[in-house]
Amino acid sequence: MIQEEKDRLDKLAAIIAKGIEPYPTKAHRSHNVSLFIEGFETHEKDQDEVTLVGRLRLFRKHGGLTFAQLQDETGTIQIAFKRDDLGEDAYADLHSMIDVADFIEVTGKAFVTKKGENTLGVNSYKIIVKATLPLPEKWHGISDKETRFRKRYLDLIMNDDVKERMRARSRVITAIRSLLDGKGFLEVETPTLQPVYGGGFARPFVTHHNSLDADFFLRISDEMYLKRLLVGGFENVYEITKVFRNEGIDKDHNPEFTMFEAQIAYQDYLYGMDIFEEIFEYASLEATGTTLVQHEDVEVELKRPWKRMKLIDAVEEIGGIDASAWDDFASAKEILSAKLTDKARSELPRIQSAGELMAFAFEELVEEKLIQPTMIYDYPVEVSPLAKKSSDDHRFTERFEAFALGSEIGNNYSELNNPVELEKRFIHEKDKEKAGFDEAHQTDYDYLEAIKHGMPPACGLGIGVDRMVMLLTGASNIKEVILFPTLRPESHEE
């Protein structure tokens, strides 16, 4: 225990000894700080008595006058305690009982100081929470990022930009709902615990259900359940939910993240591209007031329409591998190998087809170069087990992914609703799993049975909400947009 904590606990004991309740069940206020500031001139003119509540952020005594800053969720205002207004005893108690970080309730009248600062002159005060630990004296921002993420409550107190980013996140999610609800979509809820995980390439978290004596998986996606709803007769459904992937953590990945998924009956991936762009443009305007986002020295323009490229063309034009190279698997592997880092080259032995190789070439040579929002479409069949084949070239599927600032921000496709073809794809995925690919798509027999009853043609959309918020707010790390990101547990052993 630090000395300041001991001192504060002594003050707490003294407060209780005086018969004062330092943790009342509720507080009273007439205005929040923002409303008080907004109507300050009226309050000052009419000499209205105003009651505010909040946390003390600054506390400076100057003889018989003490200035402080009071902070609530809406803002910060200067308050002033005068010994002549409070009385000798109340003014002495103020300094013997109250510290920075305490929550107090203050009542008084508005006035402007000689320096021109809007202030509340306090006539009476009441302690409503005694903080027994101090706030940090100094805050070092990014140099102290581990503490910031682990103790997000302190980060929010000390850094207004963090709080604003989280508000922007809320506005983004509200905007998605508003746009889709206005188009007649139905928001639904699907299981978090799933007997078969699917809808993506990822390793799952496994848990055991004691009563059923069965293993379940935290969902890596909700896609397979949304498509069951299309079979059941719903046409436009969406869900914004947590998904879980047992994979590495870096600036773009957190094991627990928020996913937006939608299924749209009677539409294909071309419609999906259009509505994907509309969602981002609308959410950006609602959350930030503009479609132009600044990321360090790069400006990203989210206004529609975005650039669109076929994957094979992107690999040729940006990655520098001629499209004809894919006609011969062995030759293509050799050509790609010469362009890879040693680490990437070590992944080549597990790749068994030209389609997988092409997708890998895109990931290694192209993806990080897609800075402005770009739609990459027509992915190889081998890496798109749930997407419908392109009618123009059966090597590819009607699938697109969106990229910005070198990262994927969404995965979408025309849904494969042919149960005969889907069963073949599942068999291929099982072969990949046997060959050592631990992120192969699982065979979901219940889903397969469902679409045998008939699923309408549909477009599926998936957007990683956290990466979307990163893009819209200029954040460079996914932890900056998640209130409580996944971190290694701290040891508290004595």
N, C-alpha and C positions, 0 to 999 in steps of 0.2 A: 504494500500500500504506500503510495506516495504521500509526502507531507501535506500537500494541498488537499488531498482527499481527507486526511485526518482532521485538518482544520475545518473543512466544510461539515464533516460529521459532528464536530464539536458545536458548530453553529446550529446545526439541525437539532441537536439536543437542547440547546439554549432556547430555540424557537418553541419547541414543544413544552419546555419548562415554563414559558410565559403564557401557556394556554392557547397558543396559536396553532391551528391545523395547517401544516405546510403542504398538504396534498388534498385539498378539498375536492369533492366529487364533480364540481362544475365551476365555470367562471362566467362572468357576465360582461357583455360589451355592447356598446351602441353602434360602433362602426368597426370595420376592419381598417388597416392602415391605408390601403389604397383609396377607400371611400373618404376617409378623413382628409387625405391629401387633396383629393379631387374637389372636395367642398370646403377647402381651408379658408378661403376668403369670406365665405358666408358664415362659417363658424366664428371667425375672428370678429367680424362685423357685429353679429348678433350675440356674441359672448355665450354661445351654447356650451353647456357642459357635456363633455364627451368622455366615454369610457372605452379604453383600448386594452387588449391583452396581447402578450407575446413574450418572446425571449429577449433578455438583456444581452446586447452585443458589445456595448461600450459603457464604461462607468468611470467618470472623472469628477473628483471632488475639488472645488475651488472655494475653500472656506465655508461660507454659508450657502453656497450654490453648487449643485451637482448636476452635470449634464450626462445623459445616457442616450443610447440608441435602443429602440424597441423594434423587434423584427417579428412579423407574422408571415404567413405564406404569401401575402400580397405585396409586401414591401417593408421598408424600414423608415422610421421617423425619429427625429430627435425629441427627447423629452427632458424637462428640467424640473429638478426638485429644489425648492427654496425653503431654507430653514424658517423664514418668517411666515410662509404660507402653511407649512406642515406642523410647526411647533417644535420646541426643543427636543422632546422625547422621541417623537416620530422620526425626526431627522437623524437623531443618534442611532435609533434602531435600524434605519435604512442602511447604515454603514456597518453595523455590527451583525446584521442578519443576512444581507443580500449580496450576491456576487454575480459577476458576468456568467451567463448561461442559465441563470434562474429564470423561471417564468413568473411574470407579475401581471396584476390587473391595476391599471392606473386611471384615475378620473381627474379631469382638469379642463382648462380652457386654452384655446389656440392663441398664440401670439408670435410675433416675428422678432428675432434677436437683433441686436445692434449690427451684427454681421449679415443680416438679411436672411437668416435661416428660419424656415417654418418650424415651429416648435409647439409641443403641448406642455403647458405649465401645469404641473401635477399638484392637485389639492389633497388627494388621498391616494394611498396605494395598498395593495394586498398581495402577499406572496401566494402563488398558487402551485408552484413546484420548486422544491429546493434541489438543485443539481449537485450531486456529491462528487462529480468529477469535472474538471475544467475543460474548456475548449482548447484546441491547439493554439499556441501563441503565434506560430508562424505556419504558413501552409505553402508547400513547395510544388504544388501542381504535379506535373508529369514525373518529376524526379521522385515523388513519393507515391507513385501510382498503385503499388501493392496495398498500401494502407488506404488509399482512396477507394479502391474496389472492395476491400474487405470490410471497411467501416464506412459504408456508403452514407450512413446517417450523418457523419461528420462532413463528408464531401458535399452533401446537400446544404448543410448549414453554412459552410465556408465559401462555396463556389456557386454564385448565381447562374453561371452559364450551364452548369450541370443540371440544375433544377429546370432551366428553360429547355434544355435538350429533352428531358423526360416529359415535359409538358408537350413538346412538339411530337414526341412518340405517341402520346395519347391522342393528339389531334390527327395524326396519320391514321390510326386505327379507326377513329370516329369517321374520318373521311371515306375510308374504304366501305364501311358499313352504310354510310349515307348514300354513296353512289350506287351500290348494288341494291340496296333496299328500294331506291328510286326506280330501278330497272325491273323490279318485281321478283328479285331473288329472295329465297328463304334461308335464314340463318339456322343452322342445325348443330347438334352436338353428337359426336360419335365416340366410341370407346377409347380410353387411354390404354387400358390393359387389353391386349389382343392375343388370341391363341396362336395366330400366324402373323408375323410382321411382313409388311409389303408396302409398295408404293414408292420405293427408292432403293438405291444401292448404299447400304450402310450396315454396320454391326449394331445389334440391339443391346439394350439393357435387359437382363433376364431376372424375373422374380418368381417366387413360388407361392401359389395360393394354397394355404394349409387346408381349408375346408374341402376344396375340390381335389386336393392332392395332385395338382397339375402346374406345370410351368407356364407362365405368361410372359409377354414381352411388352415393355413400354413402347408405344407406337413410334415408328420412324416416320410415319405419314398417316394421314386419315383418308387418303385417296380411295382405297379399296371399299371403304364403307360408304363414301359419298356416291360411288358408282352403283352400289346396291340400291341406293335411294332412287336412282334413275330407273332401275328395273322395277321398283315399286310404284312408279308413276309420277314422282316429283320431276320437274324439268330443269329448274335453275336453283341450285343449292350452293351454299358456301359455309365455311367454318374458319374461324380464327382461333388457333389453339396451340398449346405447347406440344412439341414433339421432342424425341430424345434419341440421340445417336451416340453410340459408344465409340467415339473416335477422338482424334487429337484436338488440342486446344491451340489456336493461334489467333491472329488479328481478325480473321474472318469466320472462325468457328468457335462455338460454345456447345457443349454436349446437350444442354437444354436450351431450346430456342423456340421462337414463335413463328408459326407457319400459317399463311393464308392459303386455303385450297378452295377451288370452286369446280363444279361440273355443270356444263351448259349443254342441254339437249338440243339436237338438230343443228348444231354448228360445228365448224371445223377449225383447224389451227390458224387459218387466215383471220377468222373472226377473233380468235384468241389473241393474236398479235395486236389487233386494233384495240381491244378492250384492255389489254395489258398496258399499252401506252396511255390510254385514257385514265386508268387508275393512278399511274405515277404522276401524270400531269395534274390531275385533280387534287390528289393528296398533297403534292408539293405546294400548290397554290393555297390550299386550306391550312396547311401546317406552317408555311413560312412566308406566304404572300408573294412568292415568285417561283418561276421555273428555272431560274439560273442559280446554281449552287456553287459556292467557292470551296475548293478542297486544296488548301495550301496555295500553290501558285497555279492551280488548274481550275478553269471554269467549266462546269458541266451543265449543258443545256438539256432540260427534260421536256421541252415543248415538242409536241407531235408535229410531223412524223419522225421516227427514228430511222437510222440507217439499217438496212437489211441485207444479209449475205448468206448464201448457201455455205454450209460447213466446208464442203470440198473446195469451193472457190476461196474461202478464207485461208485454208491451209496452203493453197497454191499462191495466192497474192501476198499474204502476210507471212506465212511460214516458209515460203520458198520451195515447196515440193510440187512438182508438176502433177497435174491431175492424172495423167496417163500412168504414173508410177504405181498406182493402186491395182493395176491389172495383174501384176505379178507380186504375190505376197512376200516371197523371199527377197526380191529385188527392193521392194518398198522398205522392208525392214532394214536392209543395208544402207539405203539412202538416208532414212531417218536416223539411224544410229550415229552417222557422221555428224549430225546436227545437235545431238543431245549432250547434256552434262553426264559425268560418270554416274551420278546417282540415278538420273532418269534412265540411263542406258541399262542399269541393272534390273529395271522393270520389264525389259523387252521379252525375256524368256517366258513369262506367264501369258503373253499375248498370243492368241491362237488363230486370229482371222484378220483379214484386211480391214474390215469395218472397225474392229477394236483398235487396230493400229492407227487408222485415220483419226479416230476420236482422241487417242493418246497424243498424236502429233498436234492436234488442235490445242489440247490442254498445255502442252509443253512449249509450243512455238508461237501460239496466237493469243491465247486467252489474256495474258497480262498486258498485251498491247491494245486491248479494246478499252479505251479511256472514255470516249463519248458513248452514250447509250446506243447499243447495237443489238439487233436481232440476228442470231445465227440459227438457220433452219435447215431442215432435211438432214437429220442425223442417221448414221448407219443403223441397220436393223439389229445388229449384234449388241448394241448398247442401248436399245430402246425396246425392251420386251413388251411393254404395254401400249405401244404406239402403232397406229395403222400405217401400212406401207404406202409409199408414194405411188400414185398412179403413173407417174412419168418414168420412174426408175426404181425397181423393186429392191435395189441395194439399200435404199434409204426409206426413212419413215417421215410422216407428217408431224415432226417434232421440232420445236424451237426452244432455245434458251436465250435469255436476255442477259447482257453484260454491261457493266459500267465500271470505270476505274480499275479494270483488270480483274474483276470478280463477277461470278454468276449472281444474278439477282432473281432468277426465276426459271422454272422448268415446266414445259407445257406441251401438249400434243393432242392430235385427233385420236380419240380413244379406240383401241382395238376391241371391237365388240363381236368378233367372229370367234366362237368358242373352240372351233376346230383348230384354227390358226394359233389361238392363245395357248392351247394345250401343247402344241409343238414348241412354242416359245418357252413354256415352263420346263419342258424336257431339256431344252438347250441350256437353260439356266442351271438346272440340276447337274448337267454335265460339267459346266464351268465350276460349280461348287466342288464336285469330286476332283477336279483338276487343281484345286487349291485356292480358288477365288472366293474368299470368305465374305464378300459383299454381294454374292449372287442373289437374285430375287427368289424368294421362297415360293413354292407351289401352294397356292391357296385354293384348295378343292371346293370349299364352300362358295367362294366367289365364282369359280368356274361353273359350278352348278347354277348359281344365280343367273349368269348371263346366258345360260342355255335356255332360260325362259324368255329371253329377248331383252336386249338393252338397246335403246335408240342410239343413233349416231350422236356423238358428243365431243365437245372440246373440254379438256381439263386444264386448269390453271393452277400453278403453285408459285407463291412468292414468299421468300424469306423476309419476314417483317423486320427483323433486326438489321439485316443488310440494307433494306429499303430505308430505314430510319438513318442508318449510317450515311447513305448516299444523300438524303435530303437535308441532313444537318451538318455535313462536313466532318463527321467523325472518322478517324482513321483506324479505330480499333472497336471491335464488336462489344467489348466490355464497357465502352463509353455509353452505349445505348441500352444496356441491360441494367436494371436497378441493382440486382444482386447476382453477378456472374458467378459461374462455377470456379472455385479456387480449391487448392489443396487444403484440407482441414488443418487448422492450427493445433499444435500440441499444447495442452494445458497441464501437463504433468508438473507436480511440485518438485 
